[in-house]
Every structure is written in C-alpha cells, then in structure tokens.
Amino acid sequence: MSDAAQPTAAEVRAAADAVKTALDRHLQAVERRTGDDDPAVYDAFNALAAAAEVYDELLYDRHDEVTPFEIPAAEDSLPPYAGPEEPHAVTVLIRRDYAVAEPARLLAQAQRLADLDPEGQDGSALPTAGAGVHAALGVVFGEYEADEIASRHKEFGLEEGDSTLWVSAVDELPDPGEWLGAPFDDADPSLVVCRFDASSVFDEDDELDVDPEDVLPEPS
C-alpha cells in the first residue's frame, strides 16, 4: 500500500479508543443482562465486533500488524431468539447442495430403477437413461429419501456441496397445505433454536490453522 493511502497514526489511535469504548459497553451490557437473549448484549457484541474489525484493518495498513483475536462478523451470527418460550411445534428447514460429478453413474442408477419398476411407484412410466440428467435426477430423488441420498450420494454420481439445517420453534403448526407453495419464504432467523452447517470451507480453515512445523514427518 502506498504512503498516501495509509491511515494516519491518529486514525489508528482513534480506532483503538473506539475498541476500548465498545469493550466497556459490552461488559456493562453483560453485567445488566435481563436474560440469555438480551438484545442489549447482542447490540453491544455487534458494536464491539465492528470496532475491532476497523481497528484490525487500520493497524495492519499502518503498522503491518494484526490483533491476536477474532470476533465473528455480525452477519455470521443469528439474531437473538424471539420465538415462544415453550414452543409446541418445530419447523425443520434443510438445504443440501450436490454437484453431478459423474453423469454416467447417475444415468445408470436411474436406468436400473426404471428396469426394476417400469411403471414407477405412482403408476407413471419412468424415463429411461436416454432422457438425460434432468430426468435421471427426478427418478433417483423420487425413489429415495433425502437422508438416504445424503448417505449414498457417491453411488448416484453426486458430490456433496454445502448443507445447512435450521430448527425453528413455533407456537403451533400451520394449517395443512398452507405453506406448500412457498415452503422457505417464512424462514425467520430469530425463531431458530439451533442450526448445523457443513461446508468444505471449514476444513480449509482448519488446514490453514496447522503450523507446518507441528506436522510430523512421514516415517521412512
């Protein structure tokens, strides 16, 4: 970075003072918290995270140094839980991504299913492998449940991508058929009780945290 684009020492000092102020406010919010999901604590946390990020960037730009701590960005965390204290029902939202890594294997599996049950479970004729990947996906996903495909995805020529599962609390179940036309439109992060994410990016982060000097050499 050129000298003209570098922050001044005063700007770095001001950013450090902002972190100190945000840290004090966060501690005060924690000491005065009214419950596990106190919005004041949540707001103070986000303010501290933002101040720390600014300071870290300016410190690096000016002095080529970094802070020894990491605070997750606000957009990476869920808002305070705002659902019922004693939920009577839950909504489970699941997304799993797959790449069609081996189309020939997928087509072969679809053809096998068509040969075993030409009319299909609903009485309609199953398409043959020659119908293409689109039809083959319909055959495979129509035959197996999502969890079984997740555990056997390689058999179907699929490669796992990211996945997430949200468990949200609700007071009562919606009326039958109410949300079938748009099942994910009402996803509300403030109602999430817990979530589970899986991504290869987490594995990459773990690899980056490994010190090469800590890796034992292969035995000769």
C-alpha positions in Angstrom: 0.0 0.0 0.0 1.3 3.5 -0.9 2.1 6.0 1.8 -0.7 8.3 0.5 -3.3 5.5 1.1 -2.1 4.6 4.6 -4.2 5.6 7.6 -2.6 8.1 9.9 -1.3 7.2 13.4 -4.1 9.3 14.8 -6.7 7.3 12.9 -5.3 4.1 14.3 -5.3 5.5 17.8 -8.9 6.6 17.4 -9.9 3.1 16.3 -8.1 1.7 19.3 -10.0 4.0 21.6 -13.3 3.0 19.9 -12.5 -0.6 20.7 -11.9 0.3 24.3 -15.2 2.1 24.5 -17.1 -0.7 22.8 -15.5 -3.2 25.2 -16.6 -1.2 28.2 -20.2 -1.0 26.8 -20.2 -4.7 26.1 -19.2 -5.5 29.6 -21.8 -3.2 31.0 -24.5 -4.8 28.8 -23.4 -8.3 30.0 -23.5 -7.2 33.7 -27.0 -5.7 33.2 -28.4 -8.5 31.0 -32.0 -9.5 31.6 -31.8 -13.0 30.1 -29.9 -15.3 27.8 -31.1 -13.4 24.7 -30.9 -9.8 25.9 -30.9 -7.6 22.8 -28.7 -5.1 24.5 -25.9 -7.7 24.8 -26.4 -8.6 21.2 -26.2 -5.0 20.0 -23.1 -4.4 22.2 -21.5 -7.6 20.8 -22.0 -6.4 17.2 -20.7 -2.9 18.0 -17.5 -4.5 19.6 -17.1 -6.7 16.6 -17.4 -3.8 14.2 -14.9 -1.6 16.2 -12.4 -4.5 16.4 -12.6 -5.1 12.7 -11.9 -1.5 11.9 -9.0 -1.4 14.3 -7.5 -4.6 12.9 -7.6 -3.3 9.4 -6.1 0.1 10.2 -3.5 -1.5 12.4 -2.4 -3.8 9.6 -2.5 -1.0 6.9 -0.4 1.4 9.1 1.9 -0.9 11.0 1.7 -4.3 9.2 0.5 -5.9 12.5 -2.7 -7.8 13.4 -4.7 -8.3 16.6 -4.5 -11.7 18.4 -8.2 -12.3 18.5 -11.0 -12.9 16.0 -14.6 -11.9 16.5 -17.2 -13.4 14.1 -18.9 -10.9 11.9 -22.4 -9.8 12.7 -23.8 -11.3 9.5 -22.4 -14.7 10.5 -24.4 -14.9 13.8 -28.1 -15.3 14.4 -30.2 -12.6 15.9 -31.5 -13.0 19.4 -34.1 -15.7 19.7 -37.5 -14.2 19.6 -39.7 -17.3 19.4 -42.0 -18.8 22.0 -40.5 -19.7 25.4 -42.3 -23.0 25.4 -42.8 -24.0 21.7 -45.4 -26.5 20.9 -44.1 -27.3 17.4 -40.9 -27.0 15.4 -40.1 -26.4 11.7 -37.0 -28.0 10.3 -35.5 -26.4 7.2 -32.8 -28.4 5.3 -30.7 -27.5 2.3 -28.2 -29.8 0.7 -26.3 -29.0 -2.4 -24.9 -31.6 -4.8 -22.8 -31.4 -7.9 -23.5 -34.0 -10.7 -19.9 -35.3 -10.7 -20.5 -38.5 -12.7 -23.5 -38.2 -15.0 -22.9 -41.7 -16.4 -23.3 -43.2 -12.9 -26.4 -41.2 -12.2 -28.0 -42.2 -15.6 -27.1 -45.9 -14.9 -28.8 -45.8 -11.5 -31.9 -44.2 -13.0 -32.0 -46.8 -15.7 -31.6 -49.6 -13.1 -34.6 -48.2 -11.2 -36.6 -48.0 -14.4 -35.8 -51.6 -15.3 -36.9 -52.8 -11.8 -40.1 -50.8 -11.8 -41.1 -49.6 -15.3 -44.3 -48.0 -14.1 -42.8 -46.3 -11.1 -44.3 -46.0 -7.6 -47.1 -43.7 -8.8 -48.1 -45.7 -11.8 -46.5 -43.4 -14.4 -43.8 -44.7 -16.7 -40.2 -43.9 -15.6 -38.0 -42.3 -18.2 -35.0 -44.2 -19.5 -31.4 -43.1 -19.1 -31.5 -41.7 -22.6 -33.9 -39.0 -21.3 -30.9 -37.2 -19.8 -29.6 -36.0 -16.4 -32.7 -33.9 -15.6 -35.0 -37.0 -15.9 -32.4 -39.2 -14.1 -32.4 -36.8 -11.1 -36.2 -37.0 -10.9 -36.1 -40.8 -10.9 -33.4 -41.0 -8.2 -34.8 -38.3 -5.9 -38.3 -39.7 -6.4 -37.2 -43.1 -5.3 -35.0 -42.4 -2.3 -35.5 -40.2 0.7 -33.2 -37.2 1.1 -31.3 -38.8 4.0 -30.6 -41.9 2.1 -29.3 -39.9 -0.9 -27.1 -38.0 1.5 -25.5 -41.2 2.8 -25.2 -42.8 -0.6 -24.6 -39.8 -2.8 -21.4 -41.3 -4.4 -23.4 -44.2 -5.6 -25.5 -41.8 -7.6 -22.6 -39.9 -9.1 -23.2 -36.9 -6.8 -20.6 -34.8 -5.0 -21.6 -33.0 -1.7 -21.6 -29.3 -1.5 -22.6 -27.1 1.4 -25.5 -28.1 3.7 -27.4 -26.5 6.5 -30.2 -27.5 8.9 -32.3 -24.9 10.8 -34.6 -25.9 13.7 -37.1 -23.2 14.3 -39.7 -23.1 17.1 -43.3 -22.1 16.5 -46.4 -21.8 18.7 -48.4 -24.2 16.6 -48.3 -25.9 13.2 -49.7 -24.0 10.2 -52.9 -25.2 8.6 -52.4 -28.2 6.3 -51.2 -27.1 2.9 -50.7 -23.5 4.0 -47.0 -23.2 3.0 -46.6 -25.9 0.4 -46.4 -23.4 -2.5 -43.5 -21.5 -0.9 -42.0 -23.6 1.9 -39.0 -21.3 2.6 -40.5 -17.8 2.3 -41.2 -17.6 6.0 -37.8 -18.6 7.3 -37.1 -16.3 10.3 -33.6 -16.4 11.8 -35.0 -15.0 15.1 -37.0 -18.2 15.6 -34.1 -20.6 15.1 -33.4 -22.7 18.2 -30.3 -24.3 16.7 -28.6 -24.8 13.3 -26.0 -27.1 11.9 -23.8 -26.2 8.9 -21.4 -28.3 6.9 -19.0 -26.9 4.3 -15.6 -27.7 2.9 -14.6 -24.1 3.8 -14.5 -25.2 7.4 -12.0 -27.9 6.5 -9.9 -25.4 4.6 -9.8 -23.1 7.7 -8.6 -26.0 9.8 -5.9 -26.7 7.3 -4.8 -23.1 7.4 -4.5 -23.2 11.2 -2.0 -26.0 11.1 1.6 -24.9 11.7 3.8 -26.8 9.2 6.4 -27.2 12.0 3.8 -29.1 14.0 3.3 -31.7 11.3 5.3 -34.9 12.0 7.4 -36.2 9.0 6.3 -39.4 7.3 8.3 -42.4 8.6 10.9 -43.5 6.2 
